[in-house]
Amino acid sequence: MTIGRGWMKLNIFTYHDAIRGYLEKDLEFLRNNSYRTLDSDELFKAVRGDYFNKGASLTFDDGRISCWTVLYPLLKKYGCRAILFIVPGFVEKRRDVFQEKTNAGGSSRKLEDMNRYCSWVELKEMVDSGTVDVQSHSMAHEIVFSSGELVDFQRPSDSGNPLYPQWFSAENPRWGLPIYACSWKGAVDNEYRPDDITGGKCVEYVSAGGGLEFFNDRSWKKRLLSEYRRNSRSGKMIKIDFDRSRYLENSLRLSQGMIYEKLGRTPQFFAAPVHSYDDLVISILKKEGFKGLFNGGARTVVDHDGFVIFGRRRSGAPRRLSGAGRETLMQRILKRLSNDG
């Protein structure tokens, strides 16, 4: 990919769920140290030379329901703002928290359905309040397998939620489903679909081993890999060709159009799902009038057309900025060891 005319580091942080305890610490730190939270237009101006003393940006991908229930009240409390990259195709998919039995004794553990998102009414209130800036995260956030390389299996994360929500449903969680190398559909030329036989055998194996209880055994991965290899020869990956340029144009135009229709604002910035993009994605973004793309990584790059690729750091990092109460290296190490934030 062509490197632009220069790069810089901006204080841009990326989140998905708004987790009250961790997020409130971030916002409190920013407020106490007089950091100004910038929206997308101000970030774009900063890249082009406008100076914002002690600026920082908080970005949230997907528009999950916690942005309404947790983020919005905290933004008002601390006088901060945030950028939401939403998926219009997800907005009305609001499902309740469900129960999943975890052992034969009948006790259960709450697993929050990852497919719960803010409604248009909620998004409109947040945007009109001036605390939230809404931008595009594609129309449907379609994640596809980009090769036949096995990378993992569907399993619970530390919080108990499915690690790969795009291949999960409350009705059929499919614990143990083989997960192959994947990407956003807009960033690949071919989609690969695995056979149902191998995946079905792995899911059956985990189900027979206790479902979620199966993953409590430290040897779960070794056992599941053996089952996968025993059945993988019977299946094949199916390669599916599609017109990627047309897909990109439709995804971006539909997303822009729906956000404008519902919120009265046309998004000019884009966050690529799972940070997947290439030169074709950028060229179509420019064609559709976008000014920039938000990515992972710390560097912000400006190309020769003035198009900006904004680098973002992970959540929790605001407390690493300079100021009173700054997180020390030792605190960060201890937090990582304890999976705290």
Long-range contacts (C-beta under 8 A, 24 or more apart in sequence): 1-278, 1-279, 2-279, 2-303, 3-301, 3-303, 4-301, 4-302, 4-303, 4-304, 4-307, 4-309, 5-302, 5-303, 5-304, 6-301, 6-302, 7-299, 7-300, 7-301, 7-302, 8-47, 8-299, 8-300, 9-298, 9-299, 9-300, 9-311, 10-43, 10-46, 10-47, 10-55, 10-57, 10-300, 10-310, 10-311, 11-35, 11-55, 11-56, 11-57, 11-313, 11-318, 11-321, 12-43, 12-56, 12-57, 12-59, 12-294, 12-300, 12-310, 12-311, 12-312, 12-313, 13-56, 13-57, 13-58, 13-59, 13-312, 13-313, 13-314, 13-315, 13-317, 13-318, 14-59, 14-60, 14-61, 14-294, 14-296, 14-312, 14-313, 14-314, 14-315, 15-58, 15-59, 15-60, 15-61, 15-315, 16-60, 16-61, 16-62, 16-64, 16-315, 17-64, 17-66, 18-60, 18-64, 18-66, 18-67, 18-69, 18-70, 18-71, 18-74, 19-66, 19-70, 19-341, 20-70, 20-74, 21-341, 22-315, 22-316, 22-341, 23-70, 23-71, 23-74, 23-315, 24-74, 24-78, 25-319, 25-341, 26-58, 26-315, 26-316, 26-318, 26-319, 27-74, 27-75, 27-77, 27-78, 27-80, 28-78, 29-318, 29-319, 29-321, 29-323, 29-325, 29-326, 30-56, 30-78, 30-80, 30-318, 30-321, 31-78, 31-79, 31-80, 32-323, 32-324, 32-325, 33-321, 33-322, 33-323, 33-324, 33-325, 35-318, 35-321, 35-323, 37-80, 37-81, 37-82, 38-81, 39-81, 39-83, 39-133, 40-83, 40-133, 40-135, 40-268, 40-269, 40-292, 41-133, 43-310, 44-269, 44-291, 44-292, 44-308, 47-300, 47-302, 47-308, 48-306, 56-318, 56-321, 57-83, 58-82, 58-83, 58-318, 59-83, 59-84, 59-85, 59-271, 59-294, 59-312, 60-84, 60-85, 61-85, 61-137, 61-271, 61-273, 62-86, 62-87, 62-90, 62-117, 62-137, 62-141, 63-87, 63-90, 63-91, 63-117, 63-118, 63-123, 63-134, 63-137, 64-114, 64-116, 64-117, 64-118, 65-94, 65-116, 65-117, 65-118, 67-118, 67-126, 67-132, 68-118, 68-122, 68-126, 72-122, 72-126, 72-129, 72-131, 72-132, 75-131, 75-132, 76-129, 76-131, 80-131, 81-130, 81-131, 81-132, 81-133, 82-131, 82-132, 82-133, 83-132, 83-133, 83-134, 83-135, 83-269, 84-118, 84-123, 84-126, 84-132, 84-133, 84-134, 84-135, 85-134, 85-135, 85-136, 85-137, 85-270, 85-271, 85-294, 86-117, 86-118, 86-123, 86-134, 86-135, 86-136, 86-137, 86-259, 87-117, 87-137, 87-138, 87-139, 87-140, 87-141, 87-255, 88-139, 88-254, 88-255, 88-258, 88-259, 88-262, 89-139, 89-140, 89-141, 90-115, 90-117, 90-140, 90-141, 91-117, 91-118, 91-119, 91-120, 91-123, 92-117, 92-119, 92-120, 93-117, 94-119, 95-170, 98-170, 100-173, 100-211, 100-212, 101-211, 102-211, 102-212, 102-213, 103-210, 103-213, 109-160, 109-212, 110-160, 111-156, 111-160, 111-161, 111-162, 112-159, 112-161, 113-170, 114-161, 114-162, 114-165, 114-168, 115-165, 120-262, 120-263, 123-262, 123-263, 124-262, 124-263, 127-263, 127-265, 134-259, 134-263, 134-265, 134-267, 135-267, 135-268, 135-269, 135-270, 135-271, 135-294, 136-252, 136-255, 136-256, 136-259, 136-267, 136-269, 136-270, 136-271, 136-290, 137-255, 137-270, 137-271, 137-273, 138-184, 138-186, 138-251, 138-252, 138-255, 138-270, 138-272, 138-273, 139-250, 139-251, 139-252, 139-254, 139-255, 139-258, 140-251, 141-166, 141-184, 141-273, 142-184, 142-185, 142-186, 142-273, 143-182, 143-183, 143-184, 143-185, 143-273, 143-274, 144-182, 144-183, 144-184, 144-185, 144-188, 144-191, 144-192, 145-180, 145-181, 145-182, 145-191, 145-192, 145-193, 145-194, 145-237, 146-180, 146-181, 146-182, 146-183, 146-188, 146-190, 146-191, 146-192, 147-180, 147-181, 147-192, 147-237, 148-180, 148-181, 148-192, 148-194, 148-237, 149-180, 149-181, 150-178, 150-179, 150-180, 150-228, 151-179, 151-180, 151-181, 151-182, 152-179, 153-177, 153-178, 153-179, 153-202, 153-221, 153-224, 153-228, 154-179, 155-215, 155-220, 156-212, 156-215, 158-339, 174-199, 174-203, 175-203, 175-206, 175-207, 175-211, 175-212, 175-214, 175-215, 176-202, 176-203, 176-205, 176-206, 176-207, 176-214, 176-224, 177-202, 177-203, 178-202, 178-228, 180-237, 182-274, 183-274, 183-276, 184-272, 184-273, 184-274, 184-276, 184-277, 185-242, 185-247, 186-244, 186-247, 186-248, 186-251, 186-272, 186-273, 186-276, 186-277, 186-281, 187-272, 187-276, 187-277, 187-278, 187-281, 188-244, 188-276, 189-241, 189-244, 190-239, 190-240, 190-241, 190-242, 191-239, 191-240, 191-242, 192-237, 192-238, 192-239, 192-240, 193-237, 193-238, 193-240, 194-235, 194-237, 194-238, 195-234, 195-235, 195-236, 195-237, 195-238, 196-235, 197-231, 197-234, 197-235, 198-228, 198-231, 198-232, 198-234, 198-235, 199-235, 201-227, 201-228, 201-230, 201-231, 202-227, 202-228, 202-231, 244-280, 245-280, 245-284, 248-280, 248-281, 248-284, 249-284, 249-287, 249-288, 252-284, 252-285, 252-288, 252-290, 253-288, 256-288, 256-289, 268-292, 269-293, 269-294, 269-310, 270-294, 271-295, 282-307, 282-309, 315-341, 316-341
